[in-house]
């Protein structure tokens, strides 16, 4: 197996497991531990993985595309805290826009406890969660994103959202810079979120601490454009001129 093939297989395995030891990768790929360590060193130098004592995980990066299944396991405890705090901002009978982010999916799991809500989402995973409960949920329709398979995007999705209005929009992004600017690596998802935000009375941003101080390719607006920003860290310390009442500590 060539070096580039080994590295691709290592990344594929880490995308499935989230974390692996050198011994696990060696046994799984039938390659010596010393070769695995050399490959990991090269991958770390390229910013693709992060090594720790005895193991390795996919490196966090605002500009890199990470599969939904891996993202949903990253910082899951923090995301659950954030989802619980965000739930307090949603009222009985509200109509809610939910984007296709893993953070919003955690909110979807809690929404059955809020009476009479209607959910509109382009997230297939969130829709799947909601279909297990007595929650009125609408899919935006559209094309499964070739970049992020668990999300619906494109013209049909956007046309649907232009005709809809909601009480609340709940979204997340991949990166939040120190000046409050928001970024994501999926251009079509940025367009979908913009329509959700434009059609909602209340705008909520979910932001776990791993996203802070980073940038990515496509601009999604600024934290100041939101009514509430919910995080697992005190964002009043992060932003230079925050509005204290809008930052919710989970």
C-alpha positions in Angstrom: 0.0 0.0 0.0 1.4 3.4 -1.0 1.9 6.1 1.6 -0.9 8.3 0.3 -3.3 5.3 0.3 -2.4 4.5 3.9 -3.0 8.1 4.9 -6.4 8.1 3.2 -7.4 4.9 5.0 -6.2 6.3 8.3 -8.4 9.4 7.8 -11.4 7.2 6.7 -11.0 5.0 9.9 -10.8 8.1 12.1 -13.9 9.5 10.5 -15.8 6.3 11.5 -14.4 6.0 15.0 -13.5 9.6 16.0 -10.4 8.4 17.9 -8.1 5.4 17.6 -4.9 4.1 19.1 -1.8 3.3 17.0 -2.2 -0.3 17.9 -5.8 -0.3 16.6 -4.8 1.3 13.3 -1.8 -1.1 12.9 -4.0 -4.2 13.4 -6.9 -2.9 11.3 -4.6 -2.0 8.3 -2.1 -4.8 8.8 0.8 -2.3 8.8 3.6 -1.9 11.4 3.1 0.5 14.3 6.2 2.3 13.2 4.8 3.0 9.8 1.5 4.2 11.3 3.4 6.6 13.5 5.3 8.0 10.6 2.0 8.5 8.7 0.4 10.2 11.7 3.4 12.5 12.1 2.9 13.6 8.4 -0.8 14.0 8.8 -0.4 16.1 12.0 2.1 18.3 10.2 -0.5 18.9 7.5 -3.1 19.8 10.2 -5.3 16.8 9.5 -5.0 14.9 12.7 -4.1 15.6 16.3 -2.0 13.1 18.2 -2.2 12.5 22.0 -0.5 10.0 24.2 -1.2 6.6 22.7 -3.8 7.7 20.1 -5.0 10.1 17.5 -8.2 12.0 16.4 -9.3 14.1 13.5 -8.0 17.6 13.9 -10.6 20.3 14.5 -10.7 22.8 11.7 -13.3 25.4 10.7 -12.4 25.0 7.0 -12.3 21.2 6.7 -15.3 19.1 5.8 -16.1 16.5 8.4 -18.8 13.8 8.1 -22.0 14.4 10.1 -21.5 11.2 12.1 -18.1 12.3 13.3 -19.3 15.9 14.0 -22.2 14.6 16.1 -19.8 12.8 18.4 -17.3 15.7 18.7 -18.0 17.8 21.9 -21.3 15.9 22.3 -21.6 16.6 26.0 -21.2 20.4 25.4 -23.7 20.3 22.5 -26.3 18.6 24.7 -25.8 21.3 27.4 -26.2 24.0 24.7 -29.3 22.3 23.3 -30.9 22.2 26.8 -30.2 25.9 27.3 -31.5 26.8 23.9 -34.8 24.9 24.7 -35.6 27.6 27.3 -35.8 30.1 24.4 -38.5 28.1 22.5 -42.1 28.5 23.5 -45.1 26.2 23.3 -46.7 26.3 19.9 -43.7 27.9 18.2 -42.8 27.3 14.6 -39.0 26.5 14.4 -36.5 26.6 11.6 -33.7 24.1 12.3 -30.7 23.9 10.1 -28.8 20.6 9.3 -26.0 21.1 11.9 -25.2 18.4 14.5 -25.8 21.0 17.2 -29.4 21.6 15.9 -29.9 17.9 15.8 -29.4 17.8 19.6 -32.1 20.4 19.9 -34.4 18.3 17.8 -34.1 15.4 20.3 -35.5 17.7 23.1 -38.3 19.4 21.2 -40.9 16.7 21.9 -40.9 18.0 25.5 -42.2 21.4 24.2 -45.9 21.3 23.4 -47.4 22.0 20.0 -44.2 23.0 18.1 -43.9 22.8 14.4 -40.4 22.2 13.0 -39.1 23.0 9.5 -35.7 21.5 8.8 -33.3 20.7 5.9 -31.5 18.3 8.2 -32.2 14.6 7.5 -30.9 13.5 10.8 -33.1 16.0 12.7 -36.1 14.9 10.7 -35.4 11.3 11.5 -35.2 12.1 15.2 -38.5 14.0 15.1 -40.3 11.3 13.1 -40.1 9.1 16.2 -42.3 11.4 18.2 -45.6 13.2 17.9 -44.1 16.4 16.5 -45.3 18.2 13.4 -42.2 18.3 11.3 -41.7 19.5 7.7 -38.8 18.7 5.4 -37.7 21.6 3.2 -37.2 19.2 0.3 -34.3 19.6 -2.1 -31.2 17.8 -3.1 -29.1 15.8 -0.7 -25.9 17.8 -0.5 -23.0 16.0 -2.3 -20.7 17.6 0.3 -22.7 16.9 3.4 -25.1 14.0 2.8 -27.3 14.6 5.8 -28.4 18.0 4.6 -30.9 19.2 1.9 -29.8 22.1 -0.3 -30.3 23.8 -3.6 -33.0 25.7 -5.5 -36.0 23.6 -4.3 -34.9 24.0 -0.7 -34.5 27.8 -1.0 -37.8 28.2 -2.9 -39.6 26.4 -0.1 -38.0 28.5 2.6 -38.8 31.8 0.9 -42.5 30.9 1.3 -42.3 30.1 5.0 -42.1 32.1 8.2 -41.2 30.9 11.7 -41.1 32.2 15.3 -37.6 30.9 15.9 -34.5 30.0 13.8 -31.9 27.7 15.4 -28.7 27.3 13.6 -25.0 26.6 14.1 -21.8 27.2 12.0 -18.3 25.8 11.8 -16.3 28.8 13.0 -16.7 31.9 15.0 -13.9 34.5 14.8 -12.9 36.9 17.6 -14.7 39.8 15.9 -18.0 37.8 16.0 -18.0 37.0 12.2 -19.4 33.5 11.5 -18.1 31.1 8.8 -18.8 27.7 7.3 -17.2 25.6 4.6 -20.5 24.7 2.8 -21.6 27.5 0.5 -25.1 26.0 -0.2 -25.8 25.6 3.5 -24.9 29.2 4.1 -27.6 30.2 1.6 -30.2 28.0 3.2 -29.4 29.4 6.7 -29.7 33.0 5.4 -33.3 32.3 4.3 -34.1 30.7 7.6 -32.8 33.7 9.5 -34.6 36.1 7.2 -37.9 34.4 7.8 -37.7 34.1 11.6 -38.7 36.5 14.3 -36.1 35.2 16.8 -32.6 34.1 15.8 -30.6 31.7 18.0 -27.0 30.7 17.3 -25.6 27.5 18.9 -21.8 27.8 19.5 -19.7 25.2 21.3 -16.3 26.4 22.5 -14.4 24.3 19.9 -15.6 26.8 17.2 -14.2 29.9 18.8 -11.3 31.8 17.3 -11.5 30.1 13.9 -12.5 31.0 10.4 -13.6 29.1 7.3 -14.4 29.9 3.7 -17.9 31.3 3.5 -19.2 34.2 5.7 -22.5 33.5 7.5 -23.0 36.9 9.2 -22.0 38.1 12.6 -23.0 37.1 16.1 -24.5 40.6 16.6 -27.2 39.7 14.1 -28.6 37.1 16.5 -31.1 37.6 19.4 -29.3 34.9 21.4 -26.0 33.1 21.3 -25.9 29.9 23.4 -22.5 28.5 24.3 -20.8 26.2 26.8 -18.3 29.0 27.6 -18.8 32.6 28.8 -18.7 34.6 25.5 -18.6 37.9 27.3 -14.9 37.1 27.8 -14.4 36.2 24.1 -16.0 39.1 22.3 -14.6 42.6 22.9 -18.0 44.4 23.0 -20.7 41.9 23.8 -24.3 42.6 24.7 -24.3 40.6 27.9 -28.1 39.8 27.9 -27.9 38.0 24.6 -25.2 35.5 25.5 -26.5 32.4 27.3 -24.1 30.2 29.2 -25.2 26.6 29.0 
